[in-house]
Amino acid sequence: MRQYILISIFIFSSLTPKAENRRVLINKAKQTNRREKTFKLVYNAIGCSCAQWSETKFNTKPEKRIYYYLERANSKLIDADKLWNGNNIPLEIEVTGEIITEMGLPKNYKNIKEWAEPGKVFRYTKIKVIQNRMKKNSQ
């Protein structure tokens, strides 16, 4: 009986540090994957419940486009999704922030249909409107 207790204590104590090390490595990996990035994005008026923003550098290469949902880091920032009014294309912005998920939906996402396609969510901390056709034409 004592042999079993000693063996189980040995096994438990030898596994515990490794498990803790794995947790630390996983947490560090999650932290290093989150890096602040700046993107120039253009709004794509796509008729679906899906991410609508893509990088401007892929405008001429639609097969390489990656689409993003945008999420404000705080309510003081301009809501990028409210900039498009239905006919002000091209709409281009520059945002700085980080990708917070590869397959999800932004907080407070309002979908008029029952289902929305999950996608990359970019949470921005800075936003600058570069081109908004309606504003440029009205000036």
C-alpha positions in Angstrom: 0.0 0.0 0.0 2.8 2.4 0.9 4.5 1.8 -2.5 1.4 3.0 -4.3 1.1 6.1 -2.3 4.8 7.0 -2.9 4.5 6.3 -6.6 1.4 8.4 -7.0 3.0 11.3 -5.0 6.1 11.0 -7.2 4.1 11.1 -10.4 1.9 14.0 -9.3 4.9 16.1 -8.1 6.9 15.4 -11.3 3.9 16.4 -13.5 2.9 19.6 -11.7 5.9 21.8 -12.7 5.6 20.7 -16.4 1.9 21.5 -16.4 2.6 25.0 -14.9 5.4 25.5 -17.5 3.0 24.6 -20.3 0.4 27.1 -19.0 3.1 29.8 -18.9 4.2 29.0 -22.4 0.7 29.1 -23.7 0.0 32.5 -22.0 3.2 33.9 -23.5 2.3 32.7 -26.9 -1.1 34.3 -26.7 0.5 37.6 -25.6 3.1 37.6 -28.4 0.5 36.9 -31.1 -1.3 40.1 -30.1 0.7 42.9 -31.7 -0.5 46.4 -32.5 -0.9 46.8 -36.3 -2.0 49.7 -38.5 -4.1 48.9 -41.6 -5.5 51.0 -44.4 -9.0 49.4 -45.0 -11.7 49.9 -47.6 -15.3 49.2 -47.1 -16.7 46.5 -49.4 -20.5 46.7 -49.9 -21.1 42.9 -49.9 -24.6 41.6 -49.7 -24.0 39.2 -46.9 -23.9 39.1 -43.1 -20.1 38.9 -43.1 -17.0 41.0 -42.5 -17.0 44.0 -44.9 -13.5 45.6 -44.4 -10.4 44.6 -46.4 -6.9 46.0 -46.8 -6.5 48.6 -49.6 -3.3 47.0 -50.8 -5.4 44.0 -52.1 -7.9 46.1 -54.0 -6.5 44.9 -57.3 -6.1 41.3 -56.1 -9.5 40.2 -54.8 -8.4 36.6 -54.4 -5.9 37.7 -51.7 -8.3 39.8 -49.7 -8.8 39.1 -46.0 -12.0 40.6 -44.6 -12.3 42.0 -41.1 -15.0 43.0 -38.7 -14.1 46.1 -36.8 -14.7 46.8 -33.1 -14.1 50.0 -31.3 -11.8 49.8 -28.2 -14.0 52.5 -26.6 -17.1 54.5 -27.3 -15.2 57.8 -27.8 -13.9 56.5 -31.1 -15.7 56.9 -34.4 -17.8 53.8 -35.2 -16.4 52.6 -38.5 -19.5 50.6 -39.4 -21.7 53.7 -39.2 -19.6 55.6 -41.8 -21.1 53.8 -44.7 -24.5 55.3 -45.6 -25.3 53.1 -48.6 -23.7 55.1 -51.4 -20.5 56.7 -50.2 -18.0 54.4 -52.0 -15.0 54.4 -51.9 -14.8 54.6 -48.1 -11.3 54.2 -46.8 -10.0 54.4 -43.2 -6.8 53.8 -41.3 -7.0 51.9 -38.1 -4.5 50.9 -35.4 -5.2 48.1 -33.0 -5.0 44.3 -32.9 -6.7 41.2 -34.2 -8.6 39.8 -31.2 -10.0 36.7 -32.8 -9.7 34.8 -36.0 -13.2 33.5 -36.1 -15.8 35.5 -34.2 -18.0 38.5 -34.2 -17.4 41.9 -32.6 -19.0 42.9 -29.4 -22.4 44.6 -29.8 -22.7 43.3 -33.4 -26.1 44.0 -34.7 -27.2 41.6 -37.4 -30.5 42.1 -39.2 -30.5 38.5 -40.4 -30.6 35.4 -38.1 -27.0 34.3 -38.8 -23.7 36.1 -39.3 -20.6 34.5 -40.7 -17.8 34.6 -38.1 -14.5 36.2 -39.2 -11.4 38.1 -38.1 -12.2 40.8 -35.5 -9.9 43.8 -35.4 -10.3 46.0 -32.3 -9.0 49.5 -33.1 -7.7 52.1 -30.7 -7.2 54.8 -33.4 -9.1 55.6 -36.5 -8.7 58.1 -39.3 -11.1 58.6 -42.2 -8.9 58.8 -45.3 -11.6 58.9 -48.0 -15.4 59.2 -47.7 -16.7 60.1 -51.1 -19.9 61.8 -49.9 -17.9 64.2 -47.7 -15.4 65.0 -50.4 -18.1 65.7 -52.9 -20.0 68.0 -50.6 -17.1 70.2 -49.9 
